[in-house]
């Protein structure tokens, strides 16, 4: 399949994007890091160099009350512009566009000073928000406009207004979180005044302050499926989308599900592109381009979505963590070499929730571009890698990529190690992609495979390798409990590898 639609230009306002791939917003933790500016510059530069047409940064709050946590990132003053300029310059160097996401967390903020349209504590938070006064609301709208002005001054090509996922703007729109009886609550028309005023003020501010205001990209992230009780109806989504367009947004990004929603939206068990149908349902009602998102990690699926007219652009966040060269590989016909995001969330979202910087389980370089780089070897060595699981395959292909002669051993007749056990678990089919990627890399860099061979230390010594890497993995811990030797007690290897009978009634 050719990817002529995915790789074709898209006009947004007066700006032409070089293709229809957007790296969606993802908080990395580098936004608050002491060396965050240089590390984010390197991080986004790799994605721009890899061909992404448009990048959306992690969320920056327009004021102190909107931060995600106490020391969370915001953009509120001229002094902060210097943090952002290296990031923008690094992306522009590779002919890509970058916009800053303005995110006010509202009642999701993990801070005592969090605010909301109504004083209702979020089920995923323990801080009760303060209800915004009329004066507070007007000030918040001005804060959004100021943040957009600062972003433009820093060199960003535009901003994305975060109006989905259950953050502040979304909280104003829905009945479940807006119990106000004043001009900002009650009827749907009153509840949507807040997002409409924000878009209008940003447009006014940019037009007033900048001569090249026509080149400003204004994305509004619209919640198309709240997936919470008393969320917006689809008729309300259509109406809001139309009005956002009239106020001056020049592209709509569809958001799916609040963070408190009980329906999974981004986990591995969610089918690919499971929610694109809602984008397709909304698209006929808008004149401006529309972006679809969530669990799209494959160029073939992305191309088909665009060909079918479901959306005008594809947003992929985590897939750009997994492979910074996703677009370049697609364009060069090397899609079999794409390191596919498996939606495990272990090193991206889980790290963020633990206040660590985000990375990626299948790409350890993600977020470490200033410190983890694979340089050509000064002297080629012969290297033996014992164990063809994920660790062994990784060291084998990277060592070969650097110019070493690598032989990979495993006593089994197949590559993958314990990945092969994961493949047997329903809902973990994405691991097939990881195995496919490794096989492609080992073949590309000419790693010699010696499978089905049990290796001893004596054998390795006789082969005279310069370096030996032991990557033989782990074994299940032995249970030191009374009764653990009973034939009914099984380890995960007994079940997944030896395929021992389990039965209908099981305790795990």
Buried (B, 14 or more C-beta within 10 A) or exposed (E): EEBEBBBEEBEBBEBEBBBBBBBBBBBBBBBBBEEBBBBBBBBBBBBBBBBBBBBBBBBBBBBBBBBBEEEBBBBBEEEBBEBBBBBBBBBBEBEBBBBBBBBBBBBBBBBEEBBBBBEBEBEEBEBBBBBBEEEBBBEBBBBBBBBBBBBBBBBBBBBBBBBBBBBBBBBBBBBBBBEBEEEBBBEBEBBBBBBBBBBBBBBEBBEEEBEEBEBBBBBBBBBBBBBBEEBBEEEBBBBBBBBBBEBBBBBBBBBBBBBBBEEBBBEBEBEBBBBBEBBBBBBEEBEBBBBBBBBBBBBEBBBBBBEEEBBBBBBBBBBBBBBBBBBBBBBEEEBEBBBBBBBBBEBBBEBBEEEEBBBBBBBEBBBBBEEEEEEEEEEEBBBBBBBBBBBBBBBBBBBBBBBBBBBBBBEBEEBBBBBBBBBEEEEBBBBBBBBBBBBBBBEBBEBEBEEEEEBEEEEBEEEEBEEBBBBBBEEEEEEEEEEEEEEEEBBEEBBBEEEEEEEEEEEE
